[in-house]
Amino acid sequence: MVSGFIQDKGEQDFVYWSDNHGASWRKVTFGKSSWIDACYATPTGKAWMSGSSQLIYYTEDSGRSWREFNKVESTGNLRFSTIHFAPDEKTGLFGSHWNVLYRTTDNCRTWEKLPTPLSQNKYRKLSKEQRPEVRKARIFGKYYLLNQEGKVFITPSNHVDWQRLPEVIDFEVSPAGHLYTVRKDLTIQLYQQDFSPIWHSTQPLDQAPHALFVRNEKLFAVTHDKVYRIEPTQFTAARLLTNQVDIPDPELTIRYHGAEYGVDGQDIVRYDKASKRWARFLTAPFPIATAALFNGQLLVADQPLTNYFRVDEQRKVLLPFTLPASLFGQQANAVAEFHVERGSQGCFHADNSRRSFTRKGNQFELMTQKKTECFPAENG
């Protein structure tokens, strides 16, 4: 099933549904038009989803047909960002974009509002503009877990008192009631239902995961370019892009020796004019931060920008490269001023900041600082 912000002829009241592993799809109408924000499905074929309509849509036949539950709050604009149900399929947690958490124990017929870590003053917001979103909620035996604004908390379910798990950045619960956590060092730790650890991986993920899910008690972690399958007896990874799937246009491209190269994650790709497709040229053993031409050579750097490598086209390998101590003569080309600028853009925001520094003797002083913010309309 595929949902989200999809529409046809102005309508957003359907999902795409397949019963043959995606070989073919059909539209299934679920109810009133809604941009779907959150969804949770069980192995038994039940699923709940909610979005801009604020209604909750429910299926018991794996998405073939749907019915509606009323809004949790009759007034306001409460939209949910995460949904999770216990194995009893009656007890569920619904977390919102704006610091609200609800619990149901009778499958969305009645509701109880629970405190969040922020409302219990378990952490302090760094910015008034920052959205206090409950990004993920999970029921783990007699515990609840929550990710709010990137911070992970746990509480007993019978007495909500959130406690920070400072070493955990993400988590997922298995149908059998085990808990997988991703730690700051990107290793994986597995817990049983009494929250006692039973396994800790020696191998880390190469990047923080974009998504986690559990199938057959195995943890699957999706990063920028890999999918991992993890359990105590194995820790394996497979590339997401293969020769059978077109590689999308990379954001950073460079022309080098008459060919066009690009950087995508750990891959250096090259455009093939005959097939009009990007092809993987070589893969680095680290995520590539940037690439540039220097003295007629194609260089790449790692994420900390502390190690540099030269691309050897003939052998398709990376060779260590040391930059000169000075890229240009300071006396003949003295730097009088420089500017640092950064920005961020998304569906509902755009901001930009710029700082200008001017030389004063042997040091640079901050002369001007400018910041602009823009929050377009929701449909912008």
N, C-alpha and C positions, 0 to 999 in steps of 0.2 A: 504494500500500500504506500502511495506517495501523497503527502499532503504538504501544507504550508501556504505560501501566497501564490496560488495558481488560480487562473480564471479563464473563462471562455465566454466571449460575447458579453463581457461585463459582469458575469456571474462568478461567485466564489463559493458555491454551495456543493462542491463535489470533491472526491478524491479519485486518484487513478488506482485501479485495483487489478491485480493479476493472480491467477491461480496456477500458472505454469512457469514460475521462476522468472517472470519478466519477459517471456517470449512474445506475449501479447497483453494488451491492457484495455480496460473499459472504464468508463466514468460511472461512479456510484454517487448518487446524491445523498447527502447526510442531513440536510435541513436548511435552516436560514443561512443566508450568505455570511461567510466568516473567513477571515484570515486566520489560519490555524497557528497557534503559538506553541502548544504543548500537547504531547500524546504519550500514552502508555498502553502497551499491549501485553497480554499474558500468553503463555504457551497453550492455554485452553481455548483461545479464540476470542476472549473478551478484550475490549479496548475502550479507552476514554480519551477524548480530545476536546480542546477548548481554544478559543481565540477571540477575535475582535467583537463577536456578537455577545460574548460573556456567557453564553449558554454552554452546557456540557453535553457532548454527543457521545452516545454509548452504543456499542455493538456486542452481541453475544455469538455472532457467527463469522468471526474473522473479517469483518468489514463488508460483508455482502449487503447488510441492511443496518439502519441506524434509527435510534430514537433520541429524544432530547430530555435533559433535566433542566430545571429552571436555573436562573442566575443565583449565585450564592448570596450576593448582595443586590437587593432590588433596585437600589439607586447607586449612582456613582459610575465609575468606569473600571471595575476590577477585572483585570486580565491576568491569566495565569501563565507562568513561564516554566513550570515543572509539575508533573503529576506522577504519583507512584502509589501502588496498592500492595497490601500485604497478601500472602498466599490465600487468606480467607476470601479475597476478592470483594470484601465489604469495607475494610478499613483502608482509607486512603489519605494521603497528604497532598495538598494543593498549595504551591507557593506562587507568589505574585511578583510582578516586576517592581512593585513599590512597597516592599517591607510588610507584606501581609502573608500569613500562613493559616490555612484552615485544615481541620481534620473532620472526616466523616467516618462513622462506624456502621452505617447502614446503606452503603452504596449511593451516596449523593442525595439522600432524602432529608437528612438533618445535618447541621454543621456546628462545629465548635471552633472558635477563633483561638489560636495558640500564640504565645509570645515568640518573637524571633530573637536571634542573638543581638541584633541592633536594639530592639525595644527593651532587652534586658541589660543594655549597656555593657555587653561583652566585648565590644570594640568601638572605636571612635571613627566617624567618617572623616576622611581627609579633605573632602571638598563638598560644598553645598550642591554643586552641579552634578556630582556623582550619583547615579541611580542605585538605590539600595536593593538591588534585585536579588531574589532568592533563585539562584541559578539551578540548583538541583536539590531534591529532597528524596530520601530513601528510608524505608522501614527495614530495620535489621534486628530481627528477633524482638527483644524487649527494649530496643533502642531506636532512636531516630537520628539520622545524619542529615546535615544541611551544608550546602555551599552558599554563602551569602557574600557577594562582592569579592569572590575569589578566596575567601577564608572558610575553612572547614571546621564544623562544630558537631558535637555528639551530645545526646541527652537521654536519660531513661524516659521511656514513653509514658510512665504513670506519674511522673513529676518533672515537668519541663524546666530544666536548669542547664542551659547550653554551656558546654566546656570546649575551648579551642583545642584543635589537634594541629599544632603549629608545623609539624613535619609532613603533613598530608596536603596534597594539592588537588586530588581527585579520588573518586571511589565508585564502586558499583557492587550491588548485592546479587547473589546467585539465587535461583529458585529453591535450592536446598538450604538456604539461609546462611551461606558463607559470605564474608565481606572481603573484597579485594580493595586495597588502597594503593595509590601512586604517591610515593614520597618525593620530597624536594630533590633528592639525588636521582630521581626517576627510576629507582628500584621499586619492586612490587612486594607488598606484604599481604598475607592472607590470614584472616581471623575466623575463628568459629563463633557460634552464637553468643557465648558468654564474653565476647570481646577479648579473648586470649589469643595471642598470635600462634600460628601453627606452621608458617613457612615464610621465608624472606628470600627473595631472589638475589643472587650474586651479580647478575647481569642487569644493566639498566636499559630503559628505552633510550633511543638516540635523541628524541625530542619530546617535549610535553605533548600529551595526546589531545587531539581535537574531539574525540568521542571514545566512549567505553561501552561495551555491552558484554553480556555473559550468555553463552550457549553451551549446553551440556557440561556445565560447571567449569568451563574454560573461559578465561578472560580474553576478549579481543580488544585491542587498543589500536585506534586509527590515528596515525600522525600525518604529517604533510605528504609523505610519499611512501609510507609503509603501512601494512596491517600486521599486528603481532598476535600470535596465539600463545597464551601463557597459562601454565598450571605447574604444580610442584615438580612434575616429571619432564617438562619441556618448556623451552623459551625460544620460539622461532619467529621469523619475520619474512614477509614476502613483499616485493615491490608492487605498488599500486599501478604504475604505468608499464605496459608491456608493448611489444611491437605490434600487437593486434589492436591496440587502442591509440587513437591519435593523441599526441602530446600537445597540449594547448600552447598558444603563443606565450613565451616567457616574458616577464616584465622587463628584464634587463637583456639587451642584445648588443652585440659588438661585431663590426666587420673586421675580419682579420685574414690577410692573404687571399682576398677575393671571396671568402666564404662568410656566411652570417652565423655567429655563435650566440647561444643564450645560456643563462644560468637559471636553474630551477631546483631548489633544495640542495641535494648532494650531486645533482646531475649537471654536466655540461652537455648541451645539445647543439646539433648543427642542422641547418636547414638544407634539405635535399631538393634542388630545383627540379629534378626530373619527376619526382613523385609529389612535389609541392607539400611536403610534410616535414615536421621536425623529427629528428632521430637522435637517440641517445649516443653521444660521442664517447664519453667516459664518465665514471662515477667516482667521486672523491670519498675518502673514508671519514668525511666530516661535512656538516652543513656549510655551504659556501655563502659568505656574507656579501661579497661584491667581486667584480672583475673589472679590469682596465688594461689599456695598452700602455706600455712603458718601454721606451727605447726599442721599438719594433717588436716587442714580445707581449704575448697575452698572459697576464698575471691574474691569479685569484687569491683570495684571502679567507681565513676561517672566521667564525663569528666574533671572537674577541679582537680580531684585527691584529694579532700578534705573530701569526705565521703566514708567510707568503710562498706561492708556488708558481712555477712557470709551466705553461702547457706545452708539452712536446707533441706536436701534431703527428710526426712520423710514427712514434712508438705508442701514442695514445696513453701517456702517463703524465703525472704531475711530478715536477722536480723542485726541490727546495730552492728558494730564491731569497737573497738578502738585499734589501733596499739600501742604497747609499745613505750615509749619515746625513747628508744634506741634498735635497732634490734640486736646489738651485743656489747660486751664490748670494749670500745675504747682503754683502756689501754692494754688489752691482744691482741687486734687485731687492732692496730693503722693503719689507712689508710695512706700509703706512697704516692700514686699517684692514679689518676683516669682519665678516658678518656670519652669524649662526642663525639658521632659520629652521623651524620644524612645524609640522602641521598634522592634523588628523581629520578624516572625513568619513562619515557614515550615513546611514539612512536618515537619521534625525539630528545630525549635528555636523558642524564644520568649524574648526578653530585653527588659528595660526599665530605663532609667536616669533619674534625676531629680535636679536640683540646685536648691537654694533659696537665694535671695540676699536679704539684709536691709539696709536703708539704715543706714549709719553716717556721719552728717554729710552730706557731699556725695558720698559714694561708696557702692557696694553691696559687701558682703562675702559670700563663700560661707559659709553656715551649716551646711547639711546636704547630704550626697550619698548617694544610695541606688541600688543596682543589684541587680536580680533576674534570675536565669536559670532557664530550665526546658527540659529536653530530653525531650519525651514519647517513649513507645515508638514503634517503627518503624511500627506499624499504627495509631497514634493520629491 
